[in-house]
Amino acid sequence: MIGSASLKVVDERVLYDAMTKDMYARINMRMPKILSDVKPKVSKILLQSLSNSTTVQSLMSGKLKEDFGLFGNVVNVTVTEICKIISENIKIRATPSTKSLIILNTTLEILPSQNYTKIIKAAGGSFPSRGGNVDWLEWILTRGTQVVVGDHWLFPFARGRTRSGGSSVMKEIEKTVRDPFRVDPNFAGTLEDNFITRAIQSSSDDILSELAISIDRGLK
């Protein structure tokens, strides 16, 4: 005689809690692998998004390039470094879900506020003022339309070759009242809203999609 047996789960919550604990443990155990897989993907997505930014395009070949006297490949180097810093410092956090049919919530943290210091130090250029060197990246990212150099104005009719190859240079404000130099409002940014935060927001769906793929791959 062949016997048979069956198991009936009376309390579905017990099974749900066990599944949650198991998945939570597996994700945390394999988090280094997941991070290693997703970081270069995030960097690539951000590089593309930043390259499409009107601010970056202006820094490379437009008004901001002339305004700040940028030259060479300083912008390309800086944007690449920005992507590297952001992707290397992303954090993934998994927490048990309180909603039915969802076992875990996964959160991807990009660009904590303390990382701005690292990003600003990545700037490849600055320009002199009486108060010392001013980092162009810091002003574009954090200072909005505050005056950058109070004793100079942007003279748009320079003769000869300028550092950026354009026609604008800094000139000291003397007798005539001038508007001191500040970032063009079309490109000015603050800590909460700048060309980096906008690039992240515009590519968030692509980033989250790659995160899901990396988690799925990491759990296999």
Secondary structure, DSSP 4 states (H G I P E B T S, - for coil): ---------S-HHHHHHHHHHHHHHHHHHTHHHHHHHHHHHHHHHHHHHHHT-HHHHHHHHSHHHHHHT--TTHHHHHHHHHHHHHHHT-EEEEEE-SSTT--EEEEEE---TTHHHHHHHT---EEEETTEEEEHHHHHHHBTT-EEETTEEEES---S--SSSSS-EEEE--SS----EE--TTT--BSSSSHHHHHHHHTHHHHHHHHHHHHHHHT-
